[in-house]
């Protein structure tokens, strides 16, 4: 049986994952701002993130078989929350996983699932510069860029945080210190799932209409248990060959809105960069011609 850290353990999909892991006999250290968590920490602040990092390492004796990063805040029109959303959804994943990496490597076969969102591909007008600023560790500049859009900014900080965290997963998962250390790092991108986060959006006059009218080809909303099924699979040996993937479980919204955008062949102008990466891998691993 394994030892897992789960953030966002007090509610919604994180709570469903905790229930599933414990039912399978695993040990789980839940992290949340909610008072019922094993480790109570506010992931929007550096102090809270450091406390979560240290307390999980001490509770697990520096060895983790996996981590599920489900803590997150949804979109809100309240501009005073934009920095908090970016910090929880991006820094609350990246800072913790970077610090836990040696503990994940210690297990030799760890699996990590990060919660992205299908907002990363279905929300228009997400600022590339805001995404880049998040990836560069500059939350304030990312938030400043989005705030300039005024009322339209509501879903954009959330979507930017989910693009950035998904991109971080793809960049990081393939690195020798991760893939080469036996760690399988992947993201799940849910669509609308019935949780307190979604309920809050449905209750908001500005967000509710957008959520209800959003195209979902299979109809309705997903359930936390349906998502927990996928997370369970992504934590299992079935995921040994899964690396840097962003798995969309969204009732078909992304396929409907972005039908022909993916898979995307390598554009001609990117071929030199593509070949350079190819060659770098061959040199590093000694494989190939
Ligand atoms: P939820 O609100 O039910 O659970 C989120 C948990 O994160 C809560 O327990 C909350 O206390 C915790 N959290 C929030 N701020 C925190 C902070 N500062 N420090 C520590 N913990 C904090 O939401 P959910 O719908 O289960 O969301 C889980 C993840 O899935 C989130 O990352 C969310 O962005 C993502 N997501 C949700 C949906 C959806 O429709 N519900 C869709 C796509 C992606």
Boltz pocket constraint, residues with backbone or C-beta under 6 A from the ligand:
constraints:
  - pocket:
      binder: B
      contacts: [[A, 7], [A, 8], [A, 9], [A, 10], [A, 11], [A, 12], [A, 13], [A, 14], [A, 31], [A, 32], [A, 33], [A, 34], [A, 41], [A, 42], [A, 43], [A, 44], [A, 69], [A, 70], [A, 71], [A, 72], [A, 73], [A, 74], [A, 88], [A, 115], [A, 116], [A, 117], [A, 118], [A, 119], [A, 189], [A, 190], [A, 191], [A, 192], [A, 193], [A, 194], [A, 195], [A, 196], [A, 197], [A, 198]]
      max_distance: 6.0
